[in-house]
Amino acid sequence: MAADWTIMTVHAHPDDEASKGAPTLAKYHEQGVHTVLVCCTGGEEGDLQNPTLREPGQPFHDLTPEQERELVVSMRPGELDASAKVIGFDEVIMLGYRDSGMADTPPNEHPDCFHQADLDEATGRLVAHIRRTKPQVLITYSDDQQGYPHPDHLRVHDISVLAFDRAGDPDWYPEAGAPFQPLKLYYSTWSRRRLVAMHEGLLRHKGESPFDEAWFERPDTDHRVTTRVDIGDYFWARTGALKAHATQVDPTAAFWFGLTDEQLRDVYPWEDWILARSLVGDIPDPYADGGEYEHDLFDGVASEVTS
């Protein structure tokens, strides 16, 4: 049955696919599900985040800021390709926009940036890929982005929600192929429960944690989580994909690599998701009397595919 399934995840920049959902997508790929990554921008505004690459003998040693920026931009496509191979994506789609940079910065005004893109036109680009690849499950960013209101992340959410509805509507984008309706729409999230578990695990194993009080003041989304996928055996996908983005991830950072894959599995062996829309059944409410978490993003899809 998995051979008939497709899952599409929509991200803003190269490296987002590594930090959000990599183990889940690796698991489904291994099960035979067709996995599709849509990356909306090229990450042109990403700075060098890995100080080890400035050391003598490393590619960024003794470069001017302009040279450093040019080299980062030139390396990001290859890093995305390497990350996607680690996770096992069957297809990587670049939506074709420029990185908008952080909120209220000059790159927001670049005419080619995602932030400036016409909403209907950008949605149409995504709809065309949905109709071609036919994903039953679509993953995007949450509607609540208080914790990280990056313009490109906000726009990813906006076009994904519209595309979920419009892909199956023949009145929208008739030039984009035959209508196809995805069945489930999920939001990625990082719950307080996971944050606490990782913080306590770091204190236990390392004696210190990079998560200070400010992290625990971020919005708590635990009450919205509907779905917990067991990915305890797939943390290698997260670790390998993050390290593939050498310019963006410091391999010595405890934030990313303070715990081994085995320790991560012991600390918190799930990825949390919010089921925002479902055309194949009710949205689970784990907090209701007798309520339970959903454990498979394709719950309810099998009967629809075979009917």
ChimeraX commands (.cxc) that place a marker at each C-alpha (Angstrom):
marker #1 position 0.00,0.00,0.00 radius 0.5
marker #1 position 2.82,2.44,0.81 radius 0.5
marker #1 position 3.90,2.32,-2.84 radius 0.5
marker #1 position 0.67,4.17,-3.67 radius 0.5
marker #1 position 1.30,6.91,-1.11 radius 0.5
marker #1 position 3.06,10.26,-1.49 radius 0.5
marker #1 position 3.97,12.79,1.17 radius 0.5
marker #1 position 5.07,16.36,0.40 radius 0.5
marker #1 position 6.74,18.68,2.89 radius 0.5
marker #1 position 7.08,22.39,2.14 radius 0.5
marker #1 position 10.00,24.38,3.57 radius 0.5
marker #1 position 11.33,27.90,3.34 radius 0.5
marker #1 position 15.11,27.46,3.05 radius 0.5
marker #1 position 17.78,24.82,2.59 radius 0.5
marker #1 position 18.44,23.29,6.07 radius 0.5
marker #1 position 14.80,23.60,7.23 radius 0.5
marker #1 position 14.17,20.08,5.94 radius 0.5
marker #1 position 16.97,18.85,8.22 radius 0.5
marker #1 position 15.74,20.47,11.42 radius 0.5
marker #1 position 12.00,19.87,10.95 radius 0.5
marker #1 position 10.74,16.38,10.25 radius 0.5
marker #1 position 13.81,14.67,8.83 radius 0.5
marker #1 position 13.35,11.45,10.88 radius 0.5
marker #1 position 9.65,11.21,9.96 radius 0.5
marker #1 position 10.33,11.63,6.25 radius 0.5
marker #1 position 13.21,9.15,6.39 radius 0.5
marker #1 position 10.93,6.62,8.05 radius 0.5
marker #1 position 8.25,6.96,5.40 radius 0.5
marker #1 position 10.80,6.80,2.59 radius 0.5
marker #1 position 12.16,3.56,4.04 radius 0.5
marker #1 position 8.61,2.18,4.10 radius 0.5
marker #1 position 8.24,2.83,0.36 radius 0.5
marker #1 position 6.28,6.09,0.48 radius 0.5
marker #1 position 7.18,8.56,-2.29 radius 0.5
marker #1 position 8.69,11.55,-0.48 radius 0.5
marker #1 position 8.75,15.05,-1.98 radius 0.5
marker #1 position 10.55,18.11,-0.65 radius 0.5
marker #1 position 9.55,21.60,-1.80 radius 0.5
marker #1 position 12.09,24.29,-0.92 radius 0.5
marker #1 position 10.69,27.74,-1.63 radius 0.5
marker #1 position 13.92,29.78,-1.63 radius 0.5
marker #1 position 17.61,29.28,-2.23 radius 0.5
marker #1 position 18.71,30.51,1.19 radius 0.5
marker #1 position 20.68,33.38,-0.31 radius 0.5
marker #1 position 20.56,35.41,2.93 radius 0.5
marker #1 position 21.99,32.71,5.17 radius 0.5
marker #1 position 25.13,33.74,7.03 radius 0.5
marker #1 position 28.02,31.44,7.87 radius 0.5
marker #1 position 26.91,29.77,11.11 radius 0.5
marker #1 position 29.81,27.35,11.45 radius 0.5
marker #1 position 32.88,29.05,12.97 radius 0.5
marker #1 position 35.02,25.96,12.43 radius 0.5
marker #1 position 35.02,26.73,8.69 radius 0.5
marker #1 position 36.97,29.95,9.40 radius 0.5
marker #1 position 39.88,28.09,10.95 radius 0.5
marker #1 position 43.22,27.80,9.08 radius 0.5
marker #1 position 43.02,25.32,6.26 radius 0.5
marker #1 position 39.24,25.61,6.04 radius 0.5
marker #1 position 37.39,27.11,3.05 radius 0.5
marker #1 position 36.38,30.36,4.79 radius 0.5
marker #1 position 39.74,31.18,6.35 radius 0.5
marker #1 position 40.81,34.79,5.82 radius 0.5
marker #1 position 37.97,35.75,3.47 radius 0.5
marker #1 position 36.42,39.21,3.32 radius 0.5
marker #1 position 32.74,39.44,4.33 radius 0.5
marker #1 position 31.79,39.77,0.67 radius 0.5
marker #1 position 33.81,36.71,-0.31 radius 0.5
marker #1 position 32.36,34.78,2.60 radius 0.5
marker #1 position 28.79,35.61,1.55 radius 0.5
marker #1 position 29.47,34.59,-2.06 radius 0.5
marker #1 position 30.94,31.27,-0.97 radius 0.5
marker #1 position 28.03,30.53,1.37 radius 0.5
marker #1 position 25.54,31.19,-1.43 radius 0.5
marker #1 position 27.49,28.98,-3.83 radius 0.5
marker #1 position 27.61,26.07,-1.36 radius 0.5
marker #1 position 23.99,25.97,-0.27 radius 0.5
marker #1 position 22.57,24.07,-3.28 radius 0.5
marker #1 position 25.10,21.28,-2.81 radius 0.5
marker #1 position 24.37,21.14,0.90 radius 0.5
marker #1 position 20.65,20.79,0.22 radius 0.5
marker #1 position 21.32,18.01,-2.27 radius 0.5
marker #1 position 23.47,16.14,0.27 radius 0.5
marker #1 position 20.89,16.59,3.02 radius 0.5
marker #1 position 18.07,15.35,0.81 radius 0.5
marker #1 position 20.08,12.24,-0.04 radius 0.5
marker #1 position 20.61,11.49,3.65 radius 0.5
marker #1 position 16.90,11.77,4.41 radius 0.5
marker #1 position 15.98,9.88,1.26 radius 0.5
marker #1 position 13.76,12.34,-0.58 radius 0.5
marker #1 position 12.66,10.92,-3.90 radius 0.5
marker #1 position 12.22,14.39,-5.36 radius 0.5
marker #1 position 13.45,17.87,-4.48 radius 0.5
marker #1 position 11.58,20.82,-5.97 radius 0.5
marker #1 position 12.88,24.37,-5.86 radius 0.5
marker #1 position 9.93,26.76,-6.02 radius 0.5
marker #1 position 12.22,29.45,-7.41 radius 0.5
marker #1 position 12.08,32.41,-5.04 radius 0.5
marker #1 position 14.87,34.37,-3.40 radius 0.5
marker #1 position 15.47,34.28,0.35 radius 0.5
marker #1 position 13.71,37.27,1.98 radius 0.5
marker #1 position 16.04,37.56,4.95 radius 0.5
marker #1 position 14.90,38.28,8.49 radius 0.5
marker #1 position 11.90,40.51,9.19 radius 0.5
marker #1 position 12.32,44.24,8.59 radius 0.5
marker #1 position 15.66,43.96,6.80 radius 0.5
marker #1 position 16.55,45.28,3.31 radius 0.5
marker #1 position 16.34,41.84,1.60 radius 0.5
marker #1 position 12.58,41.93,2.33 radius 0.5
marker #1 position 12.33,44.51,-0.43 radius 0.5
marker #1 position 14.13,42.52,-3.12 radius 0.5
marker #1 position 11.67,42.09,-6.03 radius 0.5
marker #1 position 12.51,38.40,-6.42 radius 0.5
marker #1 position 12.17,37.46,-2.74 radius 0.5
marker #1 position 9.45,35.17,-1.46 radius 0.5
marker #1 position 8.08,37.89,0.82 radius 0.5
marker #1 position 7.30,40.05,-2.22 radius 0.5
marker #1 position 5.81,37.24,-4.31 radius 0.5
marker #1 position 2.19,37.51,-5.39 radius 0.5
marker #1 position 0.26,35.15,-3.11 radius 0.5
marker #1 position -1.93,33.66,-5.85 radius 0.5
marker #1 position 1.01,33.20,-8.21 radius 0.5
marker #1 position 3.13,31.52,-5.55 radius 0.5
marker #1 position 0.24,29.27,-4.56 radius 0.5
marker #1 position -0.18,28.34,-8.21 radius 0.5
marker #1 position 3.43,27.18,-8.43 radius 0.5
marker #1 position 2.85,24.88,-5.47 radius 0.5
marker #1 position -0.50,23.66,-6.80 radius 0.5
marker #1 position 1.17,22.60,-10.06 radius 0.5
marker #1 position 3.59,20.38,-8.15 radius 0.5
marker #1 position 0.83,18.96,-5.95 radius 0.5
marker #1 position -1.22,18.03,-9.01 radius 0.5
marker #1 position 1.79,16.39,-10.64 radius 0.5
marker #1 position 3.10,14.43,-7.64 radius 0.5
marker #1 position -0.32,13.75,-5.99 radius 0.5
marker #1 position 0.54,13.74,-2.28 radius 0.5
marker #1 position -2.18,12.44,0.01 radius 0.5
marker #1 position -0.34,14.11,2.91 radius 0.5
marker #1 position 0.94,17.69,2.86 radius 0.5
marker #1 position 3.18,19.12,5.61 radius 0.5
marker #1 position 3.76,22.83,6.21 radius 0.5
marker #1 position 4.53,25.32,8.98 radius 0.5
marker #1 position 2.04,26.15,11.71 radius 0.5
marker #1 position -0.36,29.06,11.70 radius 0.5
marker #1 position 1.18,30.11,15.04 radius 0.5
marker #1 position 4.72,31.32,14.34 radius 0.5
marker #1 position 5.22,33.65,17.30 radius 0.5
marker #1 position 8.44,31.88,18.15 radius 0.5
marker #1 position 10.05,32.50,14.74 radius 0.5
marker #1 position 8.15,34.97,12.55 radius 0.5
marker #1 position 10.48,34.78,9.55 radius 0.5
marker #1 position 8.79,36.27,6.46 radius 0.5
marker #1 position 9.53,33.19,4.37 radius 0.5
marker #1 position 8.14,30.83,7.00 radius 0.5
marker #1 position 4.97,32.89,7.21 radius 0.5
marker #1 position 4.60,32.75,3.43 radius 0.5
marker #1 position 5.20,28.98,3.35 radius 0.5
marker #1 position 2.23,28.53,5.65 radius 0.5
marker #1 position 0.05,30.88,3.62 radius 0.5
marker #1 position 0.60,29.25,0.24 radius 0.5
marker #1 position 0.44,25.70,1.60 radius 0.5
marker #1 position -2.98,26.20,3.20 radius 0.5
marker #1 position -4.33,27.80,0.04 radius 0.5
marker #1 position -2.78,25.11,-2.15 radius 0.5
marker #1 position -4.37,22.35,-0.06 radius 0.5
marker #1 position -7.78,23.75,-0.97 radius 0.5
marker #1 position -7.09,24.95,-4.49 radius 0.5
marker #1 position -5.25,21.88,-5.82 radius 0.5
marker #1 position -8.52,19.97,-5.96 radius 0.5
marker #1 position -10.58,22.85,-7.35 radius 0.5
marker #1 position -10.79,22.88,-11.18 radius 0.5
marker #1 position -11.60,26.59,-11.17 radius 0.5
marker #1 position -8.14,27.43,-9.86 radius 0.5
marker #1 position -5.09,27.27,-12.15 radius 0.5
marker #1 position -6.57,25.18,-14.99 radius 0.5
marker #1 position -3.19,25.41,-16.74 radius 0.5
marker #1 position -1.50,23.64,-13.78 radius 0.5
marker #1 position -2.81,20.14,-14.55 radius 0.5
marker #1 position -5.77,18.01,-13.58 radius 0.5
marker #1 position -7.20,18.72,-10.10 radius 0.5
marker #1 position -5.93,16.59,-7.23 radius 0.5
marker #1 position -7.08,16.88,-3.63 radius 0.5
marker #1 position -4.64,16.08,-0.79 radius 0.5
marker #1 position -6.36,14.37,2.10 radius 0.5
marker #1 position -4.47,15.52,5.19 radius 0.5
marker #1 position -2.64,18.74,6.10 radius 0.5
marker #1 position -0.16,18.76,8.97 radius 0.5
marker #1 position 1.68,21.55,10.76 radius 0.5
marker #1 position 5.18,20.98,12.12 radius 0.5
marker #1 position 5.71,22.03,15.72 radius 0.5
marker #1 position 8.17,21.67,18.59 radius 0.5
marker #1 position 6.32,21.17,21.82 radius 0.5
marker #1 position 7.30,22.27,25.30 radius 0.5
marker #1 position 7.31,18.62,26.34 radius 0.5
marker #1 position 10.10,17.85,23.90 radius 0.5
marker #1 position 12.05,20.94,24.93 radius 0.5
marker #1 position 11.88,19.96,28.59 radius 0.5
marker #1 position 12.89,16.38,27.80 radius 0.5
marker #1 position 15.93,17.49,25.81 radius 0.5
marker #1 position 16.93,20.07,28.43 radius 0.5
marker #1 position 16.77,17.48,31.20 radius 0.5
marker #1 position 18.60,14.94,29.04 radius 0.5
marker #1 position 21.43,17.39,28.39 radius 0.5
marker #1 position 21.75,18.18,32.08 radius 0.5
marker #1 position 21.82,14.47,32.86 radius 0.5
marker #1 position 24.35,13.48,30.21 radius 0.5
marker #1 position 26.43,16.66,29.84 radius 0.5
marker #1 position 25.86,18.60,33.05 radius 0.5
marker #1 position 24.73,21.68,31.15 radius 0.5
marker #1 position 22.17,22.78,28.59 radius 0.5
marker #1 position 22.01,25.59,25.99 radius 0.5
marker #1 position 18.30,26.05,26.70 radius 0.5
marker #1 position 18.01,29.03,29.02 radius 0.5
marker #1 position 14.88,30.58,30.51 radius 0.5
marker #1 position 14.08,32.43,27.29 radius 0.5
marker #1 position 13.39,29.11,25.58 radius 0.5
marker #1 position 10.79,28.23,28.17 radius 0.5
marker #1 position 9.03,31.55,27.62 radius 0.5
marker #1 position 8.30,30.64,24.00 radius 0.5
marker #1 position 4.71,29.73,23.08 radius 0.5
marker #1 position 3.67,26.27,24.26 radius 0.5
marker #1 position 1.91,24.19,21.58 radius 0.5
marker #1 position 1.53,20.94,23.51 radius 0.5
marker #1 position -2.24,21.32,23.66 radius 0.5
marker #1 position -2.42,21.40,19.85 radius 0.5
marker #1 position -0.40,18.25,19.15 radius 0.5
marker #1 position -2.61,15.54,17.63 radius 0.5
marker #1 position 0.00,13.15,16.28 radius 0.5
marker #1 position 3.17,11.58,17.61 radius 0.5
marker #1 position 5.26,9.54,15.18 radius 0.5
marker #1 position 7.75,7.10,16.71 radius 0.5
marker #1 position 11.06,7.99,15.06 radius 0.5
marker #1 position 13.42,6.62,17.69 radius 0.5
marker #1 position 15.37,4.60,15.11 radius 0.5
marker #1 position 15.65,7.48,12.63 radius 0.5
marker #1 position 17.56,10.23,14.42 radius 0.5
marker #1 position 20.45,9.44,12.10 radius 0.5
marker #1 position 18.50,11.27,9.38 radius 0.5
marker #1 position 18.32,14.45,11.45 radius 0.5
marker #1 position 21.98,14.27,12.44 radius 0.5
marker #1 position 23.28,13.47,8.98 radius 0.5
marker #1 position 21.08,16.03,7.24 radius 0.5
marker #1 position 22.07,18.80,9.65 radius 0.5
marker #1 position 25.77,18.06,9.21 radius 0.5
marker #1 position 25.31,18.14,5.44 radius 0.5
marker #1 position 24.53,21.86,5.82 radius 0.5
marker #1 position 28.12,22.62,6.79 radius 0.5
marker #1 position 27.82,26.39,6.40 radius 0.5
marker #1 position 24.67,26.62,8.51 radius 0.5
marker #1 position 25.28,24.20,11.38 radius 0.5
marker #1 position 28.13,24.22,13.88 radius 0.5
marker #1 position 29.07,20.55,14.44 radius 0.5
marker #1 position 30.28,21.42,17.96 radius 0.5
marker #1 position 26.99,23.05,19.04 radius 0.5
marker #1 position 25.26,21.36,21.96 radius 0.5
marker #1 position 21.98,22.78,20.70 radius 0.5
marker #1 position 22.14,20.36,17.76 radius 0.5
marker #1 position 24.52,17.63,18.82 radius 0.5
marker #1 position 24.72,17.68,22.61 radius 0.5
marker #1 position 22.98,14.31,22.71 radius 0.5
marker #1 position 23.81,11.28,20.59 radius 0.5
marker #1 position 21.15,9.68,18.41 radius 0.5
marker #1 position 20.79,6.92,20.98 radius 0.5
marker #1 position 20.38,9.43,23.80 radius 0.5
marker #1 position 17.82,11.38,21.78 radius 0.5
marker #1 position 15.85,8.18,21.30 radius 0.5
marker #1 position 15.87,7.54,25.02 radius 0.5
marker #1 position 14.98,11.13,25.89 radius 0.5
marker #1 position 12.14,11.73,23.42 radius 0.5
marker #1 position 11.59,9.19,20.61 radius 0.5
marker #1 position 8.77,11.02,18.81 radius 0.5
marker #1 position 8.13,13.82,16.38 radius 0.5
marker #1 position 5.06,15.87,17.17 radius 0.5
marker #1 position 2.61,17.07,14.54 radius 0.5
marker #1 position -0.60,19.06,14.39 radius 0.5
marker #1 position -3.26,17.64,12.09 radius 0.5
marker #1 position -4.85,20.83,10.79 radius 0.5
marker #1 position -7.14,19.43,8.09 radius 0.5
marker #1 position -8.43,15.93,7.40 radius 0.5
marker #1 position -10.77,14.72,4.69 radius 0.5
marker #1 position -10.54,11.11,5.87 radius 0.5
marker #1 position -11.87,11.30,9.41 radius 0.5
marker #1 position -12.06,13.39,12.53 radius 0.5
marker #1 position -9.05,15.19,13.92 radius 0.5
marker #1 position -7.95,13.36,17.07 radius 0.5
marker #1 position -8.20,15.08,20.43 radius 0.5
marker #1 position -5.72,13.41,22.80 radius 0.5
marker #1 position -6.88,15.65,25.63 radius 0.5
marker #1 position -10.51,14.59,25.54 radius 0.5
marker #1 position -11.78,11.80,27.80 radius 0.5
marker #1 position -10.53,8.59,26.22 radius 0.5
marker #1 position -8.67,10.53,23.55 radius 0.5
marker #1 position -5.49,9.17,21.98 radius 0.5
marker #1 position -2.71,10.47,19.80 radius 0.5
marker #1 position -2.60,9.53,16.16 radius 0.5
marker #1 position 0.65,7.71,15.35 radius 0.5
marker #1 position 0.72,7.59,11.55 radius 0.5
marker #1 position 0.39,10.54,9.16 radius 0.5
marker #1 position -1.36,8.18,6.74 radius 0.5
marker #1 position -4.08,7.08,9.17 radius 0.5
marker #1 position -7.31,6.96,7.19 radius 0.5
marker #1 position -5.56,7.32,3.84 radius 0.5
marker #1 position -5.40,3.61,2.99 radius 0.5
marker #1 position -9.15,3.14,2.70 radius 0.5
marker #1 position -9.45,6.28,0.58 radius 0.5
marker #1 position -6.71,5.18,-1.83 radius 0.5
marker #1 position -8.22,1.71,-2.34 radius 0.5
marker #1 position -11.85,2.83,-2.60 radius 0.5
marker link #1:1,2 radius 0.2
marker link #1:2,3 radius 0.2
marker link #1:3,4 radius 0.2
marker link #1:4,5 radius 0.2
marker link #1:5,6 radius 0.2
marker link #1:6,7 radius 0.2
marker link #1:7,8 radius 0.2
marker link #1:8,9 radius 0.2
marker link #1:9,10 radius 0.2
marker link #1:10,11 radius 0.2
marker link #1:11,12 radius 0.2
marker link #1:12,13 radius 0.2
marker link #1:13,14 radius 0.2
marker link #1:14,15 radius 0.2
marker link #1:15,16 radius 0.2
marker link #1:16,17 radius 0.2
marker link #1:17,18 radius 0.2
marker link #1:18,19 radius 0.2
marker link #1:19,20 radius 0.2
marker link #1:20,21 radius 0.2
marker link #1:21,22 radius 0.2
marker link #1:22,23 radius 0.2
marker link #1:23,24 radius 0.2
marker link #1:24,25 radius 0.2
marker link #1:25,26 radius 0.2
marker link #1:26,27 radius 0.2
marker link #1:27,28 radius 0.2
marker link #1:28,29 radius 0.2
marker link #1:29,30 radius 0.2
marker link #1:30,31 radius 0.2
marker link #1:31,32 radius 0.2
marker link #1:32,33 radius 0.2
marker link #1:33,34 radius 0.2
marker link #1:34,35 radius 0.2
marker link #1:35,36 radius 0.2
marker link #1:36,37 radius 0.2
marker link #1:37,38 radius 0.2
marker link #1:38,39 radius 0.2
marker link #1:39,40 radius 0.2
marker link #1:40,41 radius 0.2
marker link #1:41,42 radius 0.2
marker link #1:42,43 radius 0.2
marker link #1:43,44 radius 0.2
marker link #1:44,45 radius 0.2
marker link #1:45,46 radius 0.2
marker link #1:46,47 radius 0.2
marker link #1:47,48 radius 0.2
marker link #1:48,49 radius 0.2
marker link #1:49,50 radius 0.2
marker link #1:50,51 radius 0.2
marker link #1:51,52 radius 0.2
marker link #1:52,53 radius 0.2
marker link #1:53,54 radius 0.2
marker link #1:54,55 radius 0.2
marker link #1:55,56 radius 0.2
marker link #1:56,57 radius 0.2
marker link #1:57,58 radius 0.2
marker link #1:58,59 radius 0.2
marker link #1:59,60 radius 0.2
marker link #1:60,61 radius 0.2
marker link #1:61,62 radius 0.2
marker link #1:62,63 radius 0.2
marker link #1:63,64 radius 0.2
marker link #1:64,65 radius 0.2
marker link #1:65,66 radius 0.2
marker link #1:66,67 radius 0.2
marker link #1:67,68 radius 0.2
marker link #1:68,69 radius 0.2
marker link #1:69,70 radius 0.2
marker link #1:70,71 radius 0.2
marker link #1:71,72 radius 0.2
marker link #1:72,73 radius 0.2
marker link #1:73,74 radius 0.2
marker link #1:74,75 radius 0.2
marker link #1:75,76 radius 0.2
marker link #1:76,77 radius 0.2
marker link #1:77,78 radius 0.2
marker link #1:78,79 radius 0.2
marker link #1:79,80 radius 0.2
marker link #1:80,81 radius 0.2
marker link #1:81,82 radius 0.2
marker link #1:82,83 radius 0.2
marker link #1:83,84 radius 0.2
marker link #1:84,85 radius 0.2
marker link #1:85,86 radius 0.2
marker link #1:86,87 radius 0.2
marker link #1:87,88 radius 0.2
marker link #1:88,89 radius 0.2
marker link #1:89,90 radius 0.2
marker link #1:90,91 radius 0.2
marker link #1:91,92 radius 0.2
marker link #1:92,93 radius 0.2
marker link #1:93,94 radius 0.2
marker link #1:94,95 radius 0.2
marker link #1:95,96 radius 0.2
marker link #1:96,97 radius 0.2
marker link #1:97,98 radius 0.2
marker link #1:98,99 radius 0.2
marker link #1:99,100 radius 0.2
marker link #1:100,101 radius 0.2
marker link #1:101,102 radius 0.2
marker link #1:102,103 radius 0.2
marker link #1:103,104 radius 0.2
marker link #1:104,105 radius 0.2
marker link #1:105,106 radius 0.2
marker link #1:106,107 radius 0.2
marker link #1:107,108 radius 0.2
marker link #1:108,109 radius 0.2
marker link #1:109,110 radius 0.2
marker link #1:110,111 radius 0.2
marker link #1:111,112 radius 0.2
marker link #1:112,113 radius 0.2
marker link #1:113,114 radius 0.2
marker link #1:114,115 radius 0.2
marker link #1:115,116 radius 0.2
marker link #1:116,117 radius 0.2
marker link #1:117,118 radius 0.2
marker link #1:118,119 radius 0.2
marker link #1:119,120 radius 0.2
marker link #1:120,121 radius 0.2
marker link #1:121,122 radius 0.2
marker link #1:122,123 radius 0.2
marker link #1:123,124 radius 0.2
marker link #1:124,125 radius 0.2
marker link #1:125,126 radius 0.2
marker link #1:126,127 radius 0.2
marker link #1:127,128 radius 0.2
marker link #1:128,129 radius 0.2
marker link #1:129,130 radius 0.2
marker link #1:130,131 radius 0.2
marker link #1:131,132 radius 0.2
marker link #1:132,133 radius 0.2
marker link #1:133,134 radius 0.2
marker link #1:134,135 radius 0.2
marker link #1:135,136 radius 0.2
marker link #1:136,137 radius 0.2
marker link #1:137,138 radius 0.2
marker link #1:138,139 radius 0.2
marker link #1:139,140 radius 0.2
marker link #1:140,141 radius 0.2
marker link #1:141,142 radius 0.2
marker link #1:142,143 radius 0.2
marker link #1:143,144 radius 0.2
marker link #1:144,145 radius 0.2
marker link #1:145,146 radius 0.2
marker link #1:146,147 radius 0.2
marker link #1:147,148 radius 0.2
marker link #1:148,149 radius 0.2
marker link #1:149,150 radius 0.2
marker link #1:150,151 radius 0.2
marker link #1:151,152 radius 0.2
marker link #1:152,153 radius 0.2
marker link #1:153,154 radius 0.2
marker link #1:154,155 radius 0.2
marker link #1:155,156 radius 0.2
marker link #1:156,157 radius 0.2
marker link #1:157,158 radius 0.2
marker link #1:158,159 radius 0.2
marker link #1:159,160 radius 0.2
marker link #1:160,161 radius 0.2
marker link #1:161,162 radius 0.2
marker link #1:162,163 radius 0.2
marker link #1:163,164 radius 0.2
marker link #1:164,165 radius 0.2
marker link #1:165,166 radius 0.2
marker link #1:166,167 radius 0.2
marker link #1:167,168 radius 0.2
marker link #1:168,169 radius 0.2
marker link #1:169,170 radius 0.2
marker link #1:170,171 radius 0.2
marker link #1:171,172 radius 0.2
marker link #1:172,173 radius 0.2
marker link #1:173,174 radius 0.2
marker link #1:174,175 radius 0.2
marker link #1:175,176 radius 0.2
marker link #1:176,177 radius 0.2
marker link #1:177,178 radius 0.2
marker link #1:178,179 radius 0.2
marker link #1:179,180 radius 0.2
marker link #1:180,181 radius 0.2
marker link #1:181,182 radius 0.2
marker link #1:182,183 radius 0.2
marker link #1:183,184 radius 0.2
marker link #1:184,185 radius 0.2
marker link #1:185,186 radius 0.2
marker link #1:186,187 radius 0.2
marker link #1:187,188 radius 0.2
marker link #1:188,189 radius 0.2
marker link #1:189,190 radius 0.2
marker link #1:190,191 radius 0.2
marker link #1:191,192 radius 0.2
marker link #1:192,193 radius 0.2
marker link #1:193,194 radius 0.2
marker link #1:194,195 radius 0.2
marker link #1:195,196 radius 0.2
marker link #1:196,197 radius 0.2
marker link #1:197,198 radius 0.2
marker link #1:198,199 radius 0.2
marker link #1:199,200 radius 0.2
marker link #1:200,201 radius 0.2
marker link #1:201,202 radius 0.2
marker link #1:202,203 radius 0.2
marker link #1:203,204 radius 0.2
marker link #1:204,205 radius 0.2
marker link #1:205,206 radius 0.2
marker link #1:206,207 radius 0.2
marker link #1:207,208 radius 0.2
marker link #1:208,209 radius 0.2
marker link #1:209,210 radius 0.2
marker link #1:210,211 radius 0.2
marker link #1:211,212 radius 0.2
marker link #1:212,213 radius 0.2
marker link #1:213,214 radius 0.2
marker link #1:214,215 radius 0.2
marker link #1:215,216 radius 0.2
marker link #1:216,217 radius 0.2
marker link #1:217,218 radius 0.2
marker link #1:218,219 radius 0.2
marker link #1:219,220 radius 0.2
marker link #1:220,221 radius 0.2
marker link #1:221,222 radius 0.2
marker link #1:222,223 radius 0.2
marker link #1:223,224 radius 0.2
marker link #1:224,225 radius 0.2
marker link #1:225,226 radius 0.2
marker link #1:226,227 radius 0.2
marker link #1:227,228 radius 0.2
marker link #1:228,229 radius 0.2
marker link #1:229,230 radius 0.2
marker link #1:230,231 radius 0.2
marker link #1:231,232 radius 0.2
marker link #1:232,233 radius 0.2
marker link #1:233,234 radius 0.2
marker link #1:234,235 radius 0.2
marker link #1:235,236 radius 0.2
marker link #1:236,237 radius 0.2
marker link #1:237,238 radius 0.2
marker link #1:238,239 radius 0.2
marker link #1:239,240 radius 0.2
marker link #1:240,241 radius 0.2
marker link #1:241,242 radius 0.2
marker link #1:242,243 radius 0.2
marker link #1:243,244 radius 0.2
marker link #1:244,245 radius 0.2
marker link #1:245,246 radius 0.2
marker link #1:246,247 radius 0.2
marker link #1:247,248 radius 0.2
marker link #1:248,249 radius 0.2
marker link #1:249,250 radius 0.2
marker link #1:250,251 radius 0.2
marker link #1:251,252 radius 0.2
marker link #1:252,253 radius 0.2
marker link #1:253,254 radius 0.2
marker link #1:254,255 radius 0.2
marker link #1:255,256 radius 0.2
marker link #1:256,257 radius 0.2
marker link #1:257,258 radius 0.2
marker link #1:258,259 radius 0.2
marker link #1:259,260 radius 0.2
marker link #1:260,261 radius 0.2
marker link #1:261,262 radius 0.2
marker link #1:262,263 radius 0.2
marker link #1:263,264 radius 0.2
marker link #1:264,265 radius 0.2
marker link #1:265,266 radius 0.2
marker link #1:266,267 radius 0.2
marker link #1:267,268 radius 0.2
marker link #1:268,269 radius 0.2
marker link #1:269,270 radius 0.2
marker link #1:270,271 radius 0.2
marker link #1:271,272 radius 0.2
marker link #1:272,273 radius 0.2
marker link #1:273,274 radius 0.2
marker link #1:274,275 radius 0.2
marker link #1:275,276 radius 0.2
marker link #1:276,277 radius 0.2
marker link #1:277,278 radius 0.2
marker link #1:278,279 radius 0.2
marker link #1:279,280 radius 0.2
marker link #1:280,281 radius 0.2
marker link #1:281,282 radius 0.2
marker link #1:282,283 radius 0.2
marker link #1:283,284 radius 0.2
marker link #1:284,285 radius 0.2
marker link #1:285,286 radius 0.2
marker link #1:286,287 radius 0.2
marker link #1:287,288 radius 0.2
marker link #1:288,289 radius 0.2
marker link #1:289,290 radius 0.2
marker link #1:290,291 radius 0.2
marker link #1:291,292 radius 0.2
marker link #1:292,293 radius 0.2
marker link #1:293,294 radius 0.2
marker link #1:294,295 radius 0.2
marker link #1:295,296 radius 0.2
marker link #1:296,297 radius 0.2
marker link #1:297,298 radius 0.2
marker link #1:298,299 radius 0.2
marker link #1:299,300 radius 0.2
marker link #1:300,301 radius 0.2
marker link #1:301,302 radius 0.2
marker link #1:302,303 radius 0.2
marker link #1:303,304 radius 0.2
marker link #1:304,305 radius 0.2
marker link #1:305,306 radius 0.2
marker link #1:306,307 radius 0.2
view
